[in-house]
Amino acid sequence: MMAHLNYRMKVALQDSRTFVGYFRAFDKHMNILLSDCEEYRTIKPKPGKKNTVEEEMRTLGLVLLRGEHIVSMTVDGPPPKEDDSVKLPKAGGLAGPGVAKPAGRGVPMVPPVAAAPPPGWCSGQRLQGAVRGIGGPGMSIMQPGYAMPPPMQGMPPRPPGPF
């Protein structure tokens, strides 16, 4: 289905209607999104009239077709030619559909070798989550934990009593 995105497609439905438009999107239920869409209906003659079958066309625009009602899809034409005068880079650079790129956190994983580490920096201390304003936890939650108290020196004194 990904190979046919932006192609001009003809989609037949169960009720004998046909939609022709540019195939823009689909989902796991095979719901189809067509742009610049036209609907074609065949009108059967009533009994006692002429036996000519008429075809009626309506211009619809952007249409979402429920996958449950789709019978067939065929390629009606190639995708529209892109304008060569303006070339804008696609979002994400070279990544294609279905390819994820990791988000940069803005903090290098290892401090530079030439510079000394800042005070309080240890090798296990890293950014604990998203920075403020990105939707992460509050700064009070992201503070480093406290160190364990030193171990006790021997047995505690015995409580006074008859024992």
Backbone as numpy.savetxt, mean C-alpha at the origin, in Angstrom:
# Nx Ny Nz CAx CAy CAz Cx Cy Cz
-2.20 -10.10 -13.72 -3.02 -8.91 -13.72 -2.15 -7.65 -13.72
-1.01 -7.73 -13.04 -0.12 -6.55 -12.99 0.37 -6.17 -14.38
0.53 -7.15 -15.26 1.04 -6.89 -16.60 0.03 -6.09 -17.43
-1.24 -6.13 -17.07 -2.28 -5.46 -17.86 -2.67 -4.10 -17.31
-2.04 -3.63 -16.24 -2.38 -2.31 -15.70 -2.15 -1.24 -16.76
-3.05 -0.28 -16.83 -3.06 0.84 -17.77 -3.45 0.44 -19.19
-3.69 -0.84 -19.46 -4.16 -1.25 -20.78 -5.64 -0.91 -20.92
-6.07 -0.77 -22.16 -7.51 -0.59 -22.42 -8.12 -1.99 -22.41
-9.08 -2.21 -21.49 -9.66 -3.53 -21.29 -11.16 -3.51 -21.55
-11.67 -4.68 -21.99 -13.10 -4.89 -22.16 -13.53 -5.90 -21.10
-14.47 -5.51 -20.24 -14.92 -6.35 -19.13 -16.40 -6.68 -19.34
-16.70 -7.98 -19.38 -18.08 -8.44 -19.54 -18.64 -8.83 -18.17
-19.87 -8.40 -17.90 -20.53 -8.71 -16.64 -21.59 -9.79 -16.84
-22.11 -10.31 -15.73 -23.11 -11.37 -15.78 -24.42 -10.93 -16.42
-24.75 -9.65 -16.30 -26.03 -9.16 -16.85 -25.90 -8.69 -18.30
-24.90 -9.16 -19.00 -24.63 -8.92 -20.43 -24.19 -7.49 -20.74
-23.86 -6.70 -19.73 -23.29 -5.38 -20.00 -21.79 -5.54 -20.24
-21.23 -4.63 -21.01 -19.80 -4.64 -21.29 -19.24 -3.26 -20.98
-18.13 -3.23 -20.26 -17.46 -1.98 -19.93 -16.11 -1.95 -20.61
-15.79 -0.82 -21.24 -14.50 -0.65 -21.90 -13.84 0.58 -21.30
-12.62 0.39 -20.76 -11.91 1.51 -20.14 -10.49 1.12 -19.82
-9.74 2.08 -19.29 -8.35 1.83 -18.93 -8.29 1.18 -17.55
-7.65 0.03 -17.48 -7.55 -0.80 -16.27 -6.54 -0.15 -15.33
-7.02 0.38 -14.20 -6.15 1.11 -13.28 -5.77 0.33 -12.04
-6.68 -0.50 -11.48 -6.36 -1.18 -10.23 -7.26 -2.39 -10.05
-6.82 -3.29 -9.15 -7.61 -4.45 -8.77 -7.23 -4.83 -7.35
-8.00 -5.72 -6.73 -7.68 -6.17 -5.38 -7.88 -7.68 -5.29
-7.79 -8.20 -4.07 -7.85 -9.66 -3.89 -9.21 -10.23 -4.24
-10.25 -9.41 -4.26 -11.59 -9.89 -4.62 -11.85 -9.75 -6.12
-10.86 -9.30 -6.87 -10.96 -9.02 -8.30 -11.93 -7.87 -8.59
-12.09 -6.96 -7.64 -12.79 -5.72 -7.94 -11.90 -4.94 -8.89
-12.48 -4.34 -9.91 -11.72 -3.71 -10.99 -12.04 -2.22 -11.02
-11.00 -1.40 -11.22 -11.17 0.04 -11.37 -10.83 0.39 -12.81
-11.79 0.98 -13.53 -11.59 1.40 -14.92 -11.76 2.91 -15.00
-10.86 3.57 -15.74 -11.01 5.01 -15.96 -11.36 5.25 -17.42
-11.92 6.42 -17.71 -12.40 6.77 -19.06 -13.27 5.64 -19.59
-14.21 5.22 -18.79 -14.99 4.01 -19.07 -16.26 4.32 -19.85
-16.63 3.38 -20.72 -17.88 3.44 -21.47 -18.63 2.14 -21.25
-19.94 2.24 -21.11 -20.79 1.05 -20.90 -21.53 0.76 -22.20
-21.53 -0.50 -22.61 -22.26 -0.94 -23.80 -23.32 -1.94 -23.36
-24.58 -1.69 -23.76 -25.67 -2.61 -23.44 -26.35 -3.03 -24.73
-26.67 -4.31 -24.82 -27.44 -4.77 -25.97 -28.90 -4.79 -25.56
-29.73 -4.15 -26.35 -31.16 -4.06 -26.06 -31.87 -5.03 -27.00
-32.51 -6.03 -26.42 -33.23 -7.02 -27.21 -34.59 -6.45 -27.60
-35.04 -6.73 -28.83 -36.35 -6.20 -29.25 -37.49 -6.90 -28.53
-38.57 -6.16 -28.33 -39.75 -6.73 -27.70 -40.49 -7.59 -28.73
-41.26 -8.55 -28.25 -42.02 -9.38 -29.20 -42.99 -8.53 -30.03
-43.07 -8.84 -31.31 -43.95 -8.10 -32.21 -43.27 -6.91 -32.87
-42.05 -6.59 -32.48 -41.31 -5.47 -33.08 -40.30 -6.03 -34.09
-39.51 -5.12 -34.66 -38.46 -5.54 -35.58 -37.44 -6.41 -34.85
-36.81 -7.32 -35.54 -35.83 -8.22 -34.93 -34.42 -7.65 -35.01
-34.27 -6.37 -34.82 -32.93 -5.77 -34.83 -32.47 -5.58 -33.39
-31.25 -5.99 -33.12 -30.67 -5.83 -31.80 -29.93 -4.50 -31.77
-30.26 -3.65 -30.81 -29.60 -2.35 -30.70 -28.53 -2.40 -29.62
-27.50 -1.59 -29.81 -26.46 -1.49 -28.79 -26.42 -0.03 -28.32
-26.56 0.15 -27.03 -26.59 1.49 -26.44 -25.27 1.74 -25.72
-24.70 2.94 -25.91 -23.41 3.27 -25.29 -23.60 4.48 -24.36
-23.00 4.39 -23.14 -22.99 5.50 -22.19 -21.56 5.78 -21.77
-21.19 7.04 -21.65 -19.88 7.40 -21.13 -20.01 7.58 -19.63
-19.16 6.87 -18.86 -19.29 6.87 -17.41 -18.12 7.56 -16.70
-16.91 7.40 -17.17 -15.75 7.97 -16.48 -15.05 6.95 -15.63
-14.90 7.22 -14.31 -14.22 6.31 -13.39 -15.23 5.34 -12.79
-14.98 4.03 -12.95 -15.95 3.01 -12.55 -15.25 1.94 -11.72
-15.92 1.52 -10.65 -15.46 0.40 -9.83 -16.43 -0.75 -10.05
-15.91 -1.88 -10.58 -16.74 -3.06 -10.86 -16.48 -4.11 -9.81
-17.54 -4.66 -9.25 -17.42 -5.70 -8.23 -16.98 -7.00 -8.89
-15.95 -7.62 -8.32 -15.37 -8.83 -8.90 -16.34 -9.99 -8.97
-17.33 -10.00 -8.09 -18.31 -11.08 -8.06 -19.14 -11.15 -9.34
-19.30 -10.02 -10.04 -20.16 -9.95 -11.22 -19.39 -10.02 -12.53
-18.06 -10.05 -12.48 -17.25 -10.05 -13.70 -17.20 -11.46 -14.27
-17.44 -11.56 -15.59 -17.38 -12.85 -16.28 -16.06 -12.99 -17.01
-15.65 -11.96 -17.77 -14.40 -12.06 -18.51 -13.77 -10.69 -18.70
-12.46 -10.71 -18.92 -11.70 -9.49 -19.22 -10.83 -9.78 -20.42
-10.86 -8.90 -21.41 -10.00 -9.04 -22.58 -9.30 -7.72 -22.85
-8.12 -7.80 -23.44 -7.37 -6.60 -23.78 -7.99 -6.00 -25.03
-8.34 -4.72 -24.95 -8.96 -4.03 -26.08 -7.95 -3.14 -26.79
-6.88 -2.77 -26.12 -5.87 -1.92 -26.73 -4.70 -1.69 -25.80
-3.61 -1.15 -26.33 -2.43 -0.90 -25.50 -2.66 0.28 -24.58
-1.75 0.46 -23.60 -1.88 1.63 -22.73 -1.65 2.91 -23.52
-2.16 4.04 -23.03 -1.96 5.30 -23.76 -0.49 5.67 -23.81
-0.10 6.35 -24.88 1.28 6.79 -25.02 1.56 7.87 -23.98
2.73 7.76 -23.34 3.12 8.76 -22.36 3.74 9.95 -23.08
3.56 11.13 -22.50 4.12 12.34 -23.07 5.62 12.37 -22.77
6.45 12.41 -23.82 7.90 12.39 -23.64 8.46 13.75 -23.23
7.66 14.83 -23.35 8.20 16.15 -23.04 8.45 16.32 -21.54
7.64 15.73 -20.69 7.80 15.86 -19.25 8.01 14.47 -18.66
9.19 14.23 -18.14 9.49 12.95 -17.50 9.68 13.20 -16.01
8.75 12.74 -15.20 8.87 12.88 -13.76 9.30 11.55 -13.18
10.20 11.55 -12.20 10.58 10.28 -11.59 9.42 9.70 -10.81
9.30 8.38 -10.84 8.24 7.72 -10.09 8.58 7.74 -8.61
7.57 7.66 -7.78 7.78 7.65 -6.34 8.58 6.43 -5.95
9.58 6.61 -5.12 10.38 5.48 -4.66 11.59 5.20 -5.52
11.88 6.03 -6.51 13.07 5.80 -7.32 12.91 4.63 -8.26
13.78 3.64 -8.15 13.78 2.51 -9.07 12.85 1.39 -8.63
12.26 1.48 -7.48 11.42 0.39 -6.99 10.17 0.27 -7.85
9.78 -0.95 -8.15 8.59 -1.21 -8.94 7.43 -1.58 -8.03
6.34 -2.02 -8.62 5.20 -2.40 -7.79 5.52 -3.61 -6.92
5.15 -3.53 -5.67 5.36 -4.65 -4.76 6.73 -4.68 -4.12
7.55 -3.65 -4.33 8.89 -3.62 -3.74 8.91 -2.56 -2.65
9.32 -2.94 -1.46 9.37 -2.00 -0.35 10.81 -1.55 -0.12
10.96 -0.30 0.25 12.28 0.23 0.59 12.27 0.56 2.07
13.34 0.26 2.80 13.36 0.54 4.24 13.40 2.04 4.50
12.80 2.43 5.60 12.79 3.84 6.00 14.06 4.14 6.77
14.73 5.23 6.43 15.92 5.63 7.17 15.53 6.26 8.49
16.26 5.94 9.55 15.96 6.49 10.87 16.70 7.79 11.14
17.65 8.14 10.31 18.37 9.38 10.50 19.54 9.27 11.47
19.77 8.11 12.06 20.88 7.90 12.99 21.72 6.77 12.45
23.03 6.98 12.29 23.85 5.87 11.80 23.91 4.75 12.82
24.06 3.53 12.36 24.08 2.38 13.26 25.34 2.38 14.13
26.47 2.82 13.61 27.73 2.85 14.35 28.26 4.28 14.27
28.72 4.85 15.38 29.26 6.21 15.30 30.53 6.22 14.43
30.86 7.37 13.85 32.06 7.44 13.03 33.31 7.05 13.83
34.26 6.42 13.17 35.46 5.92 13.83 36.35 7.07 14.29
36.46 8.13 13.51 37.37 9.22 13.83 36.90 10.01 15.05
35.62 10.12 15.25 35.10 10.92 16.36 34.88 10.04 17.58
35.06 10.64 18.75 34.81 9.91 20.00 33.30 9.84 20.21
32.82 8.77 20.83 31.38 8.67 21.07 30.92 9.72 22.07
29.71 10.20 21.94 29.21 11.21 22.88 29.09 10.62 24.28
29.08 11.47 25.32 28.98 10.95 26.69 27.68 10.17 26.87
27.77 9.06 27.57 26.61 8.23 27.81 26.32 7.24 26.70
27.10 7.27 25.64 26.88 6.38 24.50 27.55 5.04 24.79
26.81 3.97 24.67 27.41 2.65 24.79 27.05 1.85 23.55
27.72 0.73 23.34 27.55 -0.01 22.10 26.14 -0.58 21.95
25.42 -0.84 23.03 24.09 -1.42 22.94 22.97 -0.39 22.88
23.32 0.89 22.94 22.30 1.92 23.00 22.01 2.43 21.59
20.79 2.26 21.14 20.36 2.70 19.82 19.02 3.42 19.95
18.56 3.97 18.86 17.26 4.60 18.84 16.20 3.53 19.08
15.34 3.75 20.05 14.39 2.72 20.47 13.11 2.70 19.66
12.82 3.69 18.87 11.58 3.71 18.10 11.54 4.96 17.23
10.36 5.28 16.75 10.19 6.44 15.89 10.42 7.72 16.69
10.91 8.74 16.00 11.15 10.02 16.66 9.85 10.79 16.81
9.88 11.83 17.61 8.67 12.59 17.92 8.04 13.14 16.64
6.72 13.04 16.56 6.00 13.55 15.40 5.79 12.51 14.33
6.36 11.33 14.44 6.22 10.28 13.44 5.16 9.28 13.86
4.66 9.35 15.05 3.63 8.42 15.49 4.16 7.36 16.43
5.37 7.54 16.93 5.94 6.58 17.86 5.50 6.87 19.28
6.04 6.13 20.24 5.70 6.36 21.64 6.30 7.68 22.14
5.81 8.15 23.26 6.31 9.38 23.85 7.75 9.24 24.31
8.42 10.36 24.54 9.83 10.33 24.91 10.03 9.70 26.29
9.04 9.81 27.18 9.21 9.22 28.51 9.26 7.70 28.43
8.61 7.12 27.46 8.63 5.67 27.29 9.95 5.21 26.68
10.58 6.08 25.89 11.79 5.69 25.18 13.07 5.93 25.98
12.98 6.41 27.23 14.17 6.66 28.03 14.86 5.34 28.36
16.18 5.36 28.48 16.86 4.11 28.81 16.47 3.63 30.21
16.50 2.33 30.41 16.11 1.76 31.69 17.16 2.02 32.76
16.79 1.80 34.02 17.70 2.00 35.13 18.54 0.75 35.33
19.75 0.95 35.86 20.63 -0.19 36.14 20.12 -0.93 37.37
20.50 -2.20 37.49 20.09 -2.99 38.66 20.82 -2.47 39.89
20.17 -2.51 41.07 20.86 -2.08 42.30 21.98 -3.06 42.63
22.99 -2.60 43.36 24.09 -3.51 43.70 23.59 -4.64 44.59
24.24 -5.78 44.56 23.79 -6.90 45.40 23.97 -6.58 46.88
23.15 -7.20 47.71 23.20 -6.96 49.16 24.44 -7.63 49.75
24.95 -7.06 50.83 26.16 -7.57 51.48 25.78 -8.51 52.62
25.61 -9.75 52.37 25.34 -10.72 53.45 23.88 -10.77 53.84
23.61 -11.40 54.97 22.25 -11.59 55.47 21.77 -10.32 56.16
20.46 -10.02 56.05 19.93 -8.86 56.77 19.90 -9.16 58.27
19.88 -8.12 59.11 19.83 -8.36 60.56 18.54 -9.06 60.96
18.65 -9.84 62.00 17.52 -10.62 62.48 16.52 -9.69 63.18
15.20 -9.86 62.89 14.23 -8.98 63.55 14.12 -9.32 65.04
13.86 -8.32 65.86 13.72 -8.59 67.30 12.44 -9.37 67.57
12.47 -10.25 68.48 11.29 -11.02 68.82 11.65 -12.28 69.58
10.64 -13.03 69.99 10.89 -14.22 70.82 11.48 -15.38 70.04
11.61 -15.36 68.83 12.11 -16.51 68.06 13.55 -16.66 68.26
